[in-house]
Amino acid sequence: MVDACDVLVIGGGPAGLATAIGLRARTDLTVVVAEDRTSPTERFGETLTPGALAALDRLGLADAFRADGHLSCPGGISVWGGPRPGHSDHLLDPRGPAWHLDRRRFETRLRARAAQVGVDVRTGTRVVTTGQESGRTTVGLRGPAGRSTTLRPTWVVDASGGGSWFARRQGAVRHTRDRLVAVLRLADLEAGTFTAQTAVEATPTGWWYGSKLPGSRIVTALVADRGAAADLLRGGGRRWHEELAATTLLGPLLARVRLRGEPLRCRPVTVSRLDRVTGSGWLAVGDAASERDPITGCGIHDALLDAADAAWTIAAATGAGGQPPWRYEDRVEARFENHRQTRDALYAAERRWPAEAFWAARVPRPVAAT
Ligand SMILES: Cc1cc2nc3c(=O)[nH]c(=O)nc-3n(C[C@H](O)[C@H](O)[C@H](O)COP(=O)(O)OP(=O)(O)OC[C@H]3O[C@@H](n4cnc5c(N)ncnc54)[C@H](O)[C@@H]3O)c2cc1C
């Protein structure tokens, strides 16, 4: 049996859930979110920039967010481009502080809000097929216990993350600007205090960050090239720990605390985007449209902005709202371009190790036309 729905959102991460909530705030459309994971899992991506609270406010979530125990982050401390620490703070930022997220709690809150505004959130449900039937898109879902359903949505929102599950099947192509890897460790803070600032430090191998998380947790990560990361992981990650201990900012900060650490984990970090983020009856949001370098800490923020623009675009296309004064694809492109420029400027500002492979490979280069 084929069920009709107005909008199917593939992926219940921040981008997908925010699009669904935004759509229900603007329209009476029936919105289904299909999310593979049964419940939110611990994930990396834990700093929320100050502007994101305004986006959450528009989803009716600012008060709940403030009550959810995320830690406010007053700013950053960095050793970048020179040996002396520099500071950036949000003290005078009218948008308020940044936040260290409990990512699981954050996504649980988004799911609850989506259900509250009438979104049909189907968890443990993977989108597995797509096709055409009488000129309409059909999408096959595999739910809990392997139950299969077919939907015939008027609109599909691809919010499936960097895999762009739906967009790639519509012929969109992913252009990758950079591939890195993050080698991360989560740890419980057993004794001592760690700064509330996000600490960032460039080294010849790449760059490190460390930040406090809710629940007396600390995340420490090295973002590096894949080959270098593999070397550091050998022998149980001994060299990762040695390089961390030798850093001039993070090493001393961590020497003051006692941690109970978990094993090191690796996550790919890709800077990439689709060659087109919309097509007939579909659009892509968040990482599915474009993935960012975590150095700028704006992946979730920009995903929330994509979501707001996507909701307006679909509302207008279905006659449920006025036409926005911009094109969706231009907005996504402008945000990615802004990220690219910020990222290039950051990497260009670190000139201490021009012969090191990591830095030599990241001398800013012209943007390839897509
Ligand atoms: C190491 C690292 C550190 C980062 N640090 C930060 C940070 O500090 N701050 C920040 O803002 N951002 C950070 N990011 C980026 C941030 O995590 C992402 O930008 C953000 O998660 C994007 O949200 P999204 O909803 O687009 O995608 P995702 O969060 O990836 O959600 C996609 C969802 O789609 C689901 N899905 C995929 N395929 C299917 C399918 N076929 N059917 C059903 N469901 C499917 C997945 O289960 C997933 O839940 C970091 C990323 C990395 C890798």
PDBQT file of the ligand as one rigid body, heavy atoms in Angstrom, charges set to zero:
ROOT
HETATM    1  C1  LIG A 401      34.280  15.737  14.517  1.00  0.00    +0.000 C 
HETATM    2  C2  LIG A 401      33.176  16.717  14.254  1.00  0.00    +0.000 A 
HETATM    3  C3  LIG A 401      33.037  17.812  15.081  1.00  0.00    +0.000 A 
HETATM    4  C4  LIG A 401      32.013  18.729  14.833  1.00  0.00    +0.000 A 
HETATM    5  N1  LIG A 401      31.892  19.804  15.673  1.00  0.00    +0.000 NA
HETATM    6  C5  LIG A 401      30.885  20.677  15.484  1.00  0.00    +0.000 A 
HETATM    7  C6  LIG A 401      30.702  21.760  16.389  1.00  0.00    +0.000 A 
HETATM    8  O1  LIG A 401      31.435  21.917  17.354  1.00  0.00    +0.000 OA
HETATM    9  N2  LIG A 401      29.662  22.602  16.150  1.00  0.00    +0.000 N 
HETATM   10  C7  LIG A 401      28.812  22.433  15.088  1.00  0.00    +0.000 A 
HETATM   11  O2  LIG A 401      27.880  23.251  14.926  1.00  0.00    +0.000 OA
HETATM   12  N3  LIG A 401      28.962  21.428  14.234  1.00  0.00    +0.000 NA
HETATM   13  C8  LIG A 401      29.967  20.534  14.402  1.00  0.00    +0.000 A 
HETATM   14  N4  LIG A 401      30.096  19.475  13.549  1.00  0.00    +0.000 N 
HETATM   15  C9  LIG A 401      29.152  19.349  12.422  1.00  0.00    +0.000 C 
HETATM   16  C10 LIG A 401      27.746  18.943  12.884  1.00  0.00    +0.000 C 
HETATM   17  O3  LIG A 401      27.785  17.778  13.680  1.00  0.00    +0.000 OA
HETATM   18  C11 LIG A 401      26.860  18.741  11.651  1.00  0.00    +0.000 C 
HETATM   19  O4  LIG A 401      26.945  19.896  10.842  1.00  0.00    +0.000 OA
HETATM   20  C12 LIG A 401      25.394  18.508  12.022  1.00  0.00    +0.000 C 
HETATM   21  O5  LIG A 401      25.247  17.265  12.668  1.00  0.00    +0.000 OA
HETATM   22  C13 LIG A 401      24.527  18.546  10.763  1.00  0.00    +0.000 C 
HETATM   23  O6  LIG A 401      23.221  18.150  11.055  1.00  0.00    +0.000 OA
HETATM   24  P1  LIG A 401      22.329  17.404   9.967  1.00  0.00    +0.000 P 
HETATM   25  O7  LIG A 401      20.993  17.242  10.571  1.00  0.00    +0.000 OA
HETATM   26  O8  LIG A 401      22.468  18.066   8.655  1.00  0.00    +0.000 OA
HETATM   27  O9  LIG A 401      23.023  15.981   9.761  1.00  0.00    +0.000 OA
HETATM   28  P2  LIG A 401      23.173  14.789  10.798  1.00  0.00    +0.000 P 
HETATM   29  O10 LIG A 401      23.275  15.301  12.173  1.00  0.00    +0.000 OA
HETATM   30  O11 LIG A 401      24.272  13.929  10.258  1.00  0.00    +0.000 OA
HETATM   31  O12 LIG A 401      21.801  13.988  10.672  1.00  0.00    +0.000 OA
HETATM   32  C14 LIG A 401      21.508  13.165   9.572  1.00  0.00    +0.000 C 
HETATM   33  C15 LIG A 401      20.542  12.096  10.047  1.00  0.00    +0.000 C 
HETATM   34  O13 LIG A 401      20.061  11.362   8.922  1.00  0.00    +0.000 OA
HETATM   35  C16 LIG A 401      19.912  10.012   9.302  1.00  0.00    +0.000 C 
HETATM   36  N5  LIG A 401      19.923   9.231   8.063  1.00  0.00    +0.000 N 
HETATM   37  C17 LIG A 401      20.924   9.114   7.145  1.00  0.00    +0.000 A 
HETATM   38  N6  LIG A 401      20.543   8.349   6.106  1.00  0.00    +0.000 NA
HETATM   39  C18 LIG A 401      19.260   7.981   6.364  1.00  0.00    +0.000 A 
HETATM   40  C19 LIG A 401      18.307   7.177   5.651  1.00  0.00    +0.000 A 
HETATM   41  N7  LIG A 401      18.584   6.623   4.463  1.00  0.00    +0.000 N 
HETATM   42  N8  LIG A 401      17.089   6.987   6.212  1.00  0.00    +0.000 NA
HETATM   43  C20 LIG A 401      16.779   7.531   7.409  1.00  0.00    +0.000 A 
HETATM   44  N9  LIG A 401      17.648   8.301   8.131  1.00  0.00    +0.000 NA
HETATM   45  C21 LIG A 401      18.865   8.527   7.601  1.00  0.00    +0.000 A 
HETATM   46  C22 LIG A 401      21.091   9.744  10.236  1.00  0.00    +0.000 C 
HETATM   47  O14 LIG A 401      20.814   8.661  11.108  1.00  0.00    +0.000 OA
HETATM   48  C23 LIG A 401      21.198  11.078  10.984  1.00  0.00    +0.000 C 
HETATM   49  O15 LIG A 401      20.497  11.093  12.198  1.00  0.00    +0.000 OA
HETATM   50  C24 LIG A 401      31.125  18.547  13.749  1.00  0.00    +0.000 A 
HETATM   51  C25 LIG A 401      31.261  17.438  12.919  1.00  0.00    +0.000 A 
HETATM   52  C26 LIG A 401      32.289  16.532  13.161  1.00  0.00    +0.000 A 
HETATM   53  C27 LIG A 401      32.419  15.332  12.251  1.00  0.00    +0.000 C 
ENDROOT
TORSDOF 0
